[in-house]
Amino acid sequence: MNTLTDRYLAATLRSVPAQRREEIATELRASIEDMIEDRAGGGEDAAVAERQVLTELGNPDRLAARYADRRLQLIGPTYYLAWLRLLKLLLSFIPALAGTVVAVVAVVDGKGFGAIGPGLVVALHVAVHITFWLTLTFVLIERAQPTADLPEWTVDELPDVPAHRDISLVDTIASVVMLALTIGYLPLQHYQSWIHATDGDNIPILDPALWSFWLPALIVVLLASGVFEIVKYRIGHWSWRLFAIKALLNLAFTVPLMWLALSDALLNPALAERLSWLADADNRSLLNALVALGAAVVLVWDLIDTALKTRRQKA
């Protein structure tokens, strides 16, 4: 049950050293329960007593700082928590947004994977500027008005207890990055390939004729898969509905890929001009069969793994 006490404990423990969380949680919960019982024993309603006790304990961030013996300074105790909260908020999206915009512009200019570097540099610069100018602003405010009539903390500000996630952020980021790299490679191969013609021209791995329909269609499926990964993370756990959607997306990508490979329509025919062994029909058929088999194995393995995860979470 997500009580006010549970929420207060969760908000306090998130800022204390991990090795002391269990000890502090036991001690703090016992103290809160004792204070509530004392008030309730005097005839006060238990729910009202709980709110009063937590209000008296004060902002959980300040309590956590006392447990961790951490001084709330740099800006000063009056404005420190407001500064920290605003800084976290701004750093959570503005640097990433700026870096993404720069990277997209660089991709449009034809820099390909070389766009990643400028994007990261801009994101880092934006983060540094945000930190510096926000800190300077709060320093000036504190010097001009050392005391402030800031709103008092109330228990209504307590966040909900974080839900247990069966889908990790690391796995989600890895999946989205792999999908983004795959999408980026499809057009990039036309400009940067490891195979070149005798005159030095680039030879794409995939048949350029696929851009008439199949490659754009596969890119749409990959984009949909990226959106699915983000939605799945927001939900936080597997369900049979999510399993069905993932299965459809996997089939929508793998079945056309297998069909193109087995019909010898996937690889660029021009590869045979530089790779003599691909000029042999049997060798080409064998390579296409291996591609189709590999795609099938990955599909089946992923579906089985996802089904097992869903079954465990629903058990």
Beta strands, then each sheet from edge to edge (+ up, - down):
end
